[in-house]
């Protein structure tokens, strides 16, 4: 009898030991480390890059190094369309790109980055929480892109020139530097300007030498690139809101444990909140610094520009016919809650 009791006790202890080992094996610390490249075009010293470096550091710490996200800023790795292709191909990769690049997979996503939509950062953030956007995220995930977060912003874009611009008549004939994007080109054209696609590194000299009459960009861009040395006026058009999404392959995402996924999600959300708060702070701080440097700010006829740019949404055949109306209806509901 004693022998039987001893055998049962030994078996019980062994089973308990096996259970403990199993729990340990499934903890974050026991998971084999996975290296993930994060590629973005923003430079090392820009706010958004710094926030994402902090996010990746916190994820690494909280997962005991098992999720090792390496941030490559400044276009060191493929960016833009090539960036998204890495994700779609299932690489160990996170792409940080404008929402418009999702338009290659789900066309209506690009319309969310269209002209003259948002009046504030809060409106954009609320839009990202709508069922409308949730449906678009589901569609793009079926194409091989999981949107981890789309709440990262880098500011409204305005006209940066040596001339005060208040309406479309003021922009007539002005050559304004834009990125080589059809959405930007169509928007500036509809606003009355003559858009000129020019590599950004050539823009400072282009304005200085009169190759272009100005550019469009954010307050942070104007200050950090010292464009204020050659262009002394900012007209607050808010024609675009600069935003990016954080994208990963669903296949790669599924390789992470539920705990790892939760940590990544939590830290990206915290980073987005921090980024927005810092962006609001820097907008005010840099506006004051630019004014001290002799830059003049002026408001514009936003109603006129909104009316003129409405046709841009009809210039992309792959977008839904009523996409501009659909987005504005969502924004109206958001504004009604305020």
C-alpha beads as a LAMMPS data file, in Angstrom:
LAMMPS data file: protein, C-alpha beads

338 atoms
337 bonds

1 atom types
1 bond types

-500.0 500.0 xlo xhi
-500.0 500.0 ylo yhi
-500.0 500.0 zlo zhi

Masses

1 110.0

Atoms # bond

1 1 1 0.000 0.000 0.000
2 1 1 2.829 2.363 0.950
3 1 1 4.528 1.516 -2.337
4 1 1 1.349 2.357 -4.284
5 1 1 0.972 5.684 -2.478
6 1 1 4.605 6.525 -3.222
7 1 1 4.172 5.714 -6.885
8 1 1 1.072 7.928 -7.119
9 1 1 2.872 10.765 -5.312
10 1 1 5.857 10.519 -7.647
11 1 1 3.605 10.546 -10.713
12 1 1 1.725 13.546 -9.365
13 1 1 4.953 15.468 -8.815
14 1 1 6.155 14.594 -12.310
15 1 1 2.889 15.782 -13.839
16 1 1 3.101 18.996 -11.862
17 1 1 6.638 19.481 -13.077
18 1 1 5.542 18.934 -16.666
19 1 1 2.808 21.517 -16.234
20 1 1 5.279 24.057 -14.905
21 1 1 7.640 23.435 -17.790
22 1 1 4.805 23.855 -20.285
23 1 1 3.792 27.215 -18.755
24 1 1 7.390 28.384 -18.907
25 1 1 7.771 27.287 -22.513
26 1 1 4.788 29.370 -23.595
27 1 1 5.911 32.543 -21.797
28 1 1 7.284 35.471 -23.817
29 1 1 10.811 34.920 -22.484
30 1 1 10.865 31.352 -23.812
31 1 1 9.851 32.286 -27.362
32 1 1 12.653 32.260 -29.886
33 1 1 13.659 35.803 -30.846
34 1 1 12.230 37.186 -34.070
35 1 1 13.922 40.078 -35.887
36 1 1 11.669 42.478 -37.808
37 1 1 12.857 45.356 -40.001
38 1 1 10.829 48.573 -39.830
39 1 1 11.345 50.804 -42.870
40 1 1 10.359 54.472 -43.104
41 1 1 11.338 57.481 -45.201
42 1 1 11.412 59.932 -42.273
43 1 1 14.876 60.985 -41.118
44 1 1 16.486 60.002 -37.831
45 1 1 15.811 63.294 -36.034
46 1 1 12.135 63.687 -36.988
47 1 1 9.465 63.339 -34.308
48 1 1 7.738 60.338 -35.853
49 1 1 11.009 58.410 -36.187
50 1 1 11.975 59.133 -32.593
51 1 1 8.575 57.963 -31.341
52 1 1 8.823 54.690 -33.284
53 1 1 12.353 54.061 -31.993
54 1 1 11.017 54.424 -28.450
55 1 1 8.119 52.092 -29.273
56 1 1 10.465 49.423 -30.640
57 1 1 12.704 49.739 -27.559
58 1 1 9.740 49.250 -25.217
59 1 1 8.494 46.240 -27.194
60 1 1 11.969 44.718 -27.005
61 1 1 12.115 45.298 -23.240
62 1 1 8.624 43.984 -22.503
63 1 1 9.144 40.831 -24.607
64 1 1 12.597 40.166 -23.133
65 1 1 14.076 40.644 -26.584
66 1 1 11.852 38.062 -28.271
67 1 1 10.348 40.707 -30.576
68 1 1 13.287 42.695 -31.921
69 1 1 12.084 45.493 -34.200
70 1 1 14.963 47.287 -35.920
71 1 1 14.059 50.784 -37.144
72 1 1 15.631 51.904 -40.444
73 1 1 14.803 55.599 -41.077
74 1 1 15.673 57.864 -43.976
75 1 1 14.939 55.368 -46.750
76 1 1 17.847 53.065 -45.870
77 1 1 15.593 50.161 -46.863
78 1 1 12.903 50.097 -49.577
79 1 1 10.159 52.694 -49.049
80 1 1 6.862 53.718 -50.665
81 1 1 5.405 50.975 -52.909
82 1 1 8.435 48.715 -52.471
83 1 1 7.960 48.967 -48.704
84 1 1 4.399 47.606 -48.915
85 1 1 5.494 44.856 -51.285
86 1 1 7.837 43.490 -48.613
87 1 1 4.849 43.206 -46.286
88 1 1 2.620 41.559 -48.901
89 1 1 5.401 39.070 -49.662
90 1 1 5.390 37.991 -46.007
91 1 1 8.859 39.226 -45.069
92 1 1 9.882 39.907 -41.461
93 1 1 8.998 43.502 -42.101
94 1 1 6.956 46.461 -40.857
95 1 1 6.221 49.239 -43.351
96 1 1 5.515 52.822 -42.268
97 1 1 3.788 54.638 -45.122
98 1 1 1.061 57.098 -46.040
99 1 1 -2.455 55.622 -46.260
100 1 1 -2.514 56.423 -49.969
101 1 1 -0.154 53.510 -50.641
102 1 1 -2.842 51.124 -49.383
103 1 1 -4.862 52.411 -52.319
104 1 1 -2.914 50.086 -54.610
105 1 1 -4.675 47.202 -52.819
106 1 1 -7.958 48.758 -51.627
107 1 1 -8.487 51.942 -53.695
108 1 1 -10.833 53.752 -51.284
109 1 1 -8.099 53.773 -48.624
110 1 1 -6.245 56.398 -50.676
111 1 1 -9.264 58.712 -50.515
112 1 1 -8.793 58.989 -46.733
113 1 1 -5.586 60.878 -47.525
114 1 1 -7.404 63.158 -49.963
115 1 1 -7.511 66.972 -49.897
116 1 1 -9.408 69.291 -47.561
117 1 1 -10.972 66.644 -45.301
118 1 1 -9.933 67.217 -41.693
119 1 1 -10.163 70.363 -39.604
120 1 1 -8.214 68.965 -36.654
121 1 1 -6.077 66.051 -35.517
122 1 1 -8.965 64.791 -33.371
123 1 1 -11.221 64.486 -36.420
124 1 1 -8.718 62.257 -38.173
125 1 1 -8.236 60.079 -35.080
126 1 1 -12.013 59.710 -34.728
127 1 1 -12.275 58.750 -38.403
128 1 1 -9.805 55.907 -37.840
129 1 1 -12.206 54.454 -35.239
130 1 1 -15.243 54.340 -37.554
131 1 1 -16.847 51.183 -38.907
132 1 1 -16.137 52.541 -42.384
133 1 1 -12.374 52.425 -41.799
134 1 1 -12.634 49.099 -39.946
135 1 1 -14.174 47.605 -43.090
136 1 1 -11.358 48.996 -45.259
137 1 1 -8.789 47.518 -42.849
138 1 1 -10.471 44.132 -43.140
139 1 1 -10.385 44.345 -46.931
140 1 1 -6.706 45.257 -47.074
141 1 1 -5.814 42.479 -44.610
142 1 1 -7.278 40.001 -47.085
143 1 1 -4.746 41.404 -49.588
144 1 1 -1.837 40.644 -47.257
145 1 1 -1.503 43.843 -45.206
146 1 1 -2.507 44.091 -41.557
147 1 1 -2.883 47.679 -40.333
148 1 1 -1.360 47.636 -36.853
149 1 1 -2.042 51.325 -36.258
150 1 1 -3.030 54.318 -38.401
151 1 1 -2.997 57.060 -35.735
152 1 1 0.466 58.496 -36.409
153 1 1 0.484 62.047 -37.807
154 1 1 3.152 64.560 -38.741
155 1 1 1.067 67.672 -39.250
156 1 1 -1.132 69.595 -41.640
157 1 1 0.436 70.682 -44.912
158 1 1 0.272 74.346 -45.938
159 1 1 1.608 76.619 -48.700
160 1 1 5.142 77.892 -48.101
161 1 1 5.987 80.830 -50.376
162 1 1 7.189 84.429 -50.350
163 1 1 3.685 85.628 -51.207
164 1 1 0.556 85.678 -49.079
165 1 1 -2.025 83.273 -50.497
166 1 1 -5.662 83.677 -49.483
167 1 1 -7.553 82.205 -52.428
168 1 1 -7.160 80.407 -55.741
169 1 1 -6.596 83.662 -57.632
170 1 1 -3.485 84.286 -55.529
171 1 1 -2.079 80.894 -56.569
172 1 1 -2.691 81.301 -60.285
173 1 1 0.496 80.631 -62.245
174 1 1 2.593 79.878 -59.145
175 1 1 4.955 76.925 -59.537
176 1 1 4.643 74.934 -56.307
177 1 1 6.896 71.997 -55.551
178 1 1 5.001 68.761 -54.822
179 1 1 6.042 65.117 -54.354
180 1 1 5.748 62.993 -57.481
181 1 1 2.251 61.820 -56.542
182 1 1 -0.786 62.160 -58.775
183 1 1 -2.945 62.984 -55.751
184 1 1 -0.702 65.929 -54.861
185 1 1 -0.433 67.079 -58.471
186 1 1 -4.201 66.958 -59.041
187 1 1 -4.871 68.761 -55.745
188 1 1 -2.462 71.645 -56.348
189 1 1 -3.711 71.993 -59.901
190 1 1 -7.315 72.257 -58.697
191 1 1 -6.272 74.912 -56.163
192 1 1 -4.980 77.112 -58.992
193 1 1 -1.243 76.412 -58.829
194 1 1 1.131 74.917 -61.377
195 1 1 2.429 71.831 -59.550
196 1 1 6.080 70.947 -60.131
197 1 1 7.332 67.507 -59.104
198 1 1 10.812 68.050 -57.673
199 1 1 12.965 65.842 -55.402
200 1 1 12.834 67.307 -51.913
201 1 1 16.635 67.676 -51.554
202 1 1 16.520 70.056 -54.550
203 1 1 13.659 72.165 -53.178
204 1 1 15.652 74.639 -51.062
205 1 1 17.839 75.598 -54.030
206 1 1 14.809 75.523 -56.308
207 1 1 13.021 78.172 -54.244
208 1 1 16.209 80.185 -53.779
209 1 1 16.925 80.240 -57.523
210 1 1 13.315 80.818 -58.595
211 1 1 12.916 77.427 -60.257
212 1 1 9.745 77.101 -58.144
213 1 1 7.781 79.801 -56.314
214 1 1 7.400 77.718 -53.201
215 1 1 6.332 74.373 -51.838
216 1 1 3.726 72.815 -49.623
217 1 1 4.605 71.265 -46.293
218 1 1 4.123 71.256 -42.535
219 1 1 5.235 73.716 -39.863
220 1 1 7.740 71.131 -38.613
221 1 1 9.148 70.691 -42.127
222 1 1 9.505 74.433 -42.665
223 1 1 11.462 74.814 -39.443
224 1 1 13.579 71.655 -39.474
225 1 1 14.709 72.054 -43.109
226 1 1 15.344 75.823 -42.746
227 1 1 13.127 76.560 -45.736
228 1 1 12.237 79.767 -43.874
229 1 1 15.569 81.134 -45.088
230 1 1 14.235 81.290 -48.653
231 1 1 10.436 81.442 -48.135
232 1 1 8.989 83.803 -45.544
233 1 1 5.248 83.150 -45.705
234 1 1 3.035 80.252 -44.684
235 1 1 -0.590 80.257 -45.829
236 1 1 -2.599 77.903 -43.605
237 1 1 -4.453 75.893 -46.256
238 1 1 -4.527 72.557 -44.366
239 1 1 -4.970 70.991 -47.808
240 1 1 -3.532 67.668 -46.603
241 1 1 -3.000 66.065 -43.212
242 1 1 0.257 64.139 -43.072
243 1 1 -0.401 60.679 -41.635
244 1 1 1.115 57.213 -41.783
245 1 1 0.012 53.701 -41.015
246 1 1 2.056 50.877 -39.506
247 1 1 1.704 47.713 -41.607
248 1 1 2.718 44.068 -41.142
249 1 1 2.071 40.782 -42.935
250 1 1 -0.825 38.823 -41.372
251 1 1 1.322 35.699 -41.782
252 1 1 4.132 37.261 -39.744
253 1 1 1.653 38.627 -37.196
254 1 1 0.255 35.145 -36.631
255 1 1 3.745 33.888 -35.745
256 1 1 3.675 36.045 -32.619
257 1 1 2.054 34.750 -29.458
258 1 1 -1.120 36.401 -28.164
259 1 1 0.965 38.038 -25.438
260 1 1 3.488 39.394 -27.923
261 1 1 0.697 40.711 -30.129
262 1 1 -0.872 42.483 -27.164
263 1 1 2.429 44.130 -26.222
264 1 1 3.067 45.323 -29.788
265 1 1 -0.481 46.699 -30.056
266 1 1 -0.299 48.455 -26.677
267 1 1 3.052 50.083 -27.340
268 1 1 2.079 51.287 -30.821
269 1 1 -1.090 52.824 -29.366
270 1 1 0.880 54.503 -26.586
271 1 1 3.406 55.775 -29.126
272 1 1 0.658 57.288 -31.280
273 1 1 -0.808 59.131 -28.289
274 1 1 2.633 60.433 -27.358
275 1 1 3.316 61.460 -30.964
276 1 1 0.076 63.461 -31.177
277 1 1 0.697 65.245 -27.889
278 1 1 4.237 66.155 -28.943
279 1 1 3.035 67.230 -32.396
280 1 1 0.548 69.692 -30.877
281 1 1 3.280 71.031 -28.629
282 1 1 5.814 71.391 -31.468
283 1 1 3.281 73.039 -33.792
284 1 1 2.911 75.852 -31.260
285 1 1 6.602 75.979 -30.398
286 1 1 7.811 76.036 -34.017
287 1 1 5.171 78.562 -35.055
288 1 1 6.584 80.946 -32.458
289 1 1 10.157 80.208 -33.542
290 1 1 9.276 80.795 -37.199
291 1 1 7.568 84.081 -36.367
292 1 1 10.706 85.118 -34.484
293 1 1 12.659 84.307 -37.651
294 1 1 10.459 86.616 -39.714
295 1 1 7.885 84.162 -41.084
296 1 1 4.336 85.475 -41.558
297 1 1 1.296 83.205 -41.162
298 1 1 -2.086 83.900 -42.745
299 1 1 -5.479 82.200 -42.980
300 1 1 -7.096 81.330 -46.313
301 1 1 -10.521 80.897 -47.874
302 1 1 -10.851 77.213 -46.968
303 1 1 -14.430 77.048 -48.261
304 1 1 -13.261 78.000 -51.760
305 1 1 -10.391 75.519 -51.725
306 1 1 -12.706 72.757 -50.433
307 1 1 -15.087 73.395 -53.297
308 1 1 -12.302 73.452 -55.885
309 1 1 -10.633 70.247 -54.664
310 1 1 -13.897 68.260 -54.485
311 1 1 -13.444 67.219 -58.123
312 1 1 -10.106 65.569 -57.279
313 1 1 -12.127 62.664 -55.818
314 1 1 -13.630 62.092 -59.273
315 1 1 -10.257 61.863 -60.992
316 1 1 -9.377 58.399 -59.688
317 1 1 -11.544 55.812 -61.528
318 1 1 -10.805 53.032 -59.021
319 1 1 -12.251 55.014 -56.097
320 1 1 -15.928 54.502 -55.258
321 1 1 -18.141 56.959 -57.104
322 1 1 -19.470 58.639 -53.936
323 1 1 -16.328 58.262 -51.801
324 1 1 -16.003 62.004 -51.086
325 1 1 -19.624 62.157 -49.920
326 1 1 -19.190 58.980 -47.848
327 1 1 -16.132 60.331 -46.030
328 1 1 -17.791 63.699 -45.426
329 1 1 -20.862 61.987 -43.984
330 1 1 -18.599 60.199 -41.494
331 1 1 -16.932 63.520 -40.635
332 1 1 -20.306 65.183 -40.150
333 1 1 -21.234 62.512 -37.599
334 1 1 -17.909 63.063 -35.832
335 1 1 -18.414 66.813 -35.739
336 1 1 -21.977 66.459 -34.455
337 1 1 -20.715 64.670 -31.340
338 1 1 -18.493 67.596 -30.306

Bonds

1 1 1 2
2 1 2 3
3 1 3 4
4 1 4 5
5 1 5 6
6 1 6 7
7 1 7 8
8 1 8 9
9 1 9 10
10 1 10 11
11 1 11 12
12 1 12 13
13 1 13 14
14 1 14 15
15 1 15 16
16 1 16 17
17 1 17 18
18 1 18 19
19 1 19 20
20 1 20 21
21 1 21 22
22 1 22 23
23 1 23 24
24 1 24 25
25 1 25 26
26 1 26 27
27 1 27 28
28 1 28 29
29 1 29 30
30 1 30 31
31 1 31 32
32 1 32 33
33 1 33 34
34 1 34 35
35 1 35 36
36 1 36 37
37 1 37 38
38 1 38 39
39 1 39 40
40 1 40 41
41 1 41 42
42 1 42 43
43 1 43 44
44 1 44 45
45 1 45 46
46 1 46 47
47 1 47 48
48 1 48 49
49 1 49 50
50 1 50 51
51 1 51 52
52 1 52 53
53 1 53 54
54 1 54 55
55 1 55 56
56 1 56 57
57 1 57 58
58 1 58 59
59 1 59 60
60 1 60 61
61 1 61 62
62 1 62 63
63 1 63 64
64 1 64 65
65 1 65 66
66 1 66 67
67 1 67 68
68 1 68 69
69 1 69 70
70 1 70 71
71 1 71 72
72 1 72 73
73 1 73 74
74 1 74 75
75 1 75 76
76 1 76 77
77 1 77 78
78 1 78 79
79 1 79 80
80 1 80 81
81 1 81 82
82 1 82 83
83 1 83 84
84 1 84 85
85 1 85 86
86 1 86 87
87 1 87 88
88 1 88 89
89 1 89 90
90 1 90 91
91 1 91 92
92 1 92 93
93 1 93 94
94 1 94 95
95 1 95 96
96 1 96 97
97 1 97 98
98 1 98 99
99 1 99 100
100 1 100 101
101 1 101 102
102 1 102 103
103 1 103 104
104 1 104 105
105 1 105 106
106 1 106 107
107 1 107 108
108 1 108 109
109 1 109 110
110 1 110 111
111 1 111 112
112 1 112 113
113 1 113 114
114 1 114 115
115 1 115 116
116 1 116 117
117 1 117 118
118 1 118 119
119 1 119 120
120 1 120 121
121 1 121 122
122 1 122 123
123 1 123 124
124 1 124 125
125 1 125 126
126 1 126 127
127 1 127 128
128 1 128 129
129 1 129 130
130 1 130 131
131 1 131 132
132 1 132 133
133 1 133 134
134 1 134 135
135 1 135 136
136 1 136 137
137 1 137 138
138 1 138 139
139 1 139 140
140 1 140 141
141 1 141 142
142 1 142 143
143 1 143 144
144 1 144 145
145 1 145 146
146 1 146 147
147 1 147 148
148 1 148 149
149 1 149 150
150 1 150 151
151 1 151 152
152 1 152 153
153 1 153 154
154 1 154 155
155 1 155 156
156 1 156 157
157 1 157 158
158 1 158 159
159 1 159 160
160 1 160 161
161 1 161 162
162 1 162 163
163 1 163 164
164 1 164 165
165 1 165 166
166 1 166 167
167 1 167 168
168 1 168 169
169 1 169 170
170 1 170 171
171 1 171 172
172 1 172 173
173 1 173 174
174 1 174 175
175 1 175 176
176 1 176 177
177 1 177 178
178 1 178 179
179 1 179 180
180 1 180 181
181 1 181 182
182 1 182 183
183 1 183 184
184 1 184 185
185 1 185 186
186 1 186 187
187 1 187 188
188 1 188 189
189 1 189 190
190 1 190 191
191 1 191 192
192 1 192 193
193 1 193 194
194 1 194 195
195 1 195 196
196 1 196 197
197 1 197 198
198 1 198 199
199 1 199 200
200 1 200 201
201 1 201 202
202 1 202 203
203 1 203 204
204 1 204 205
205 1 205 206
206 1 206 207
207 1 207 208
208 1 208 209
209 1 209 210
210 1 210 211
211 1 211 212
212 1 212 213
213 1 213 214
214 1 214 215
215 1 215 216
216 1 216 217
217 1 217 218
218 1 218 219
219 1 219 220
220 1 220 221
221 1 221 222
222 1 222 223
223 1 223 224
224 1 224 225
225 1 225 226
226 1 226 227
227 1 227 228
228 1 228 229
229 1 229 230
230 1 230 231
231 1 231 232
232 1 232 233
233 1 233 234
234 1 234 235
235 1 235 236
236 1 236 237
237 1 237 238
238 1 238 239
239 1 239 240
240 1 240 241
241 1 241 242
242 1 242 243
243 1 243 244
244 1 244 245
245 1 245 246
246 1 246 247
247 1 247 248
248 1 248 249
249 1 249 250
250 1 250 251
251 1 251 252
252 1 252 253
253 1 253 254
254 1 254 255
255 1 255 256
256 1 256 257
257 1 257 258
258 1 258 259
259 1 259 260
260 1 260 261
261 1 261 262
262 1 262 263
263 1 263 264
264 1 264 265
265 1 265 266
266 1 266 267
267 1 267 268
268 1 268 269
269 1 269 270
270 1 270 271
271 1 271 272
272 1 272 273
273 1 273 274
274 1 274 275
275 1 275 276
276 1 276 277
277 1 277 278
278 1 278 279
279 1 279 280
280 1 280 281
281 1 281 282
282 1 282 283
283 1 283 284
284 1 284 285
285 1 285 286
286 1 286 287
287 1 287 288
288 1 288 289
289 1 289 290
290 1 290 291
291 1 291 292
292 1 292 293
293 1 293 294
294 1 294 295
295 1 295 296
296 1 296 297
297 1 297 298
298 1 298 299
299 1 299 300
300 1 300 301
301 1 301 302
302 1 302 303
303 1 303 304
304 1 304 305
305 1 305 306
306 1 306 307
307 1 307 308
308 1 308 309
309 1 309 310
310 1 310 311
311 1 311 312
312 1 312 313
313 1 313 314
314 1 314 315
315 1 315 316
316 1 316 317
317 1 317 318
318 1 318 319
319 1 319 320
320 1 320 321
321 1 321 322
322 1 322 323
323 1 323 324
324 1 324 325
325 1 325 326
326 1 326 327
327 1 327 328
328 1 328 329
329 1 329 330
330 1 330 331
331 1 331 332
332 1 332 333
333 1 333 334
334 1 334 335
335 1 335 336
336 1 336 337
337 1 337 338
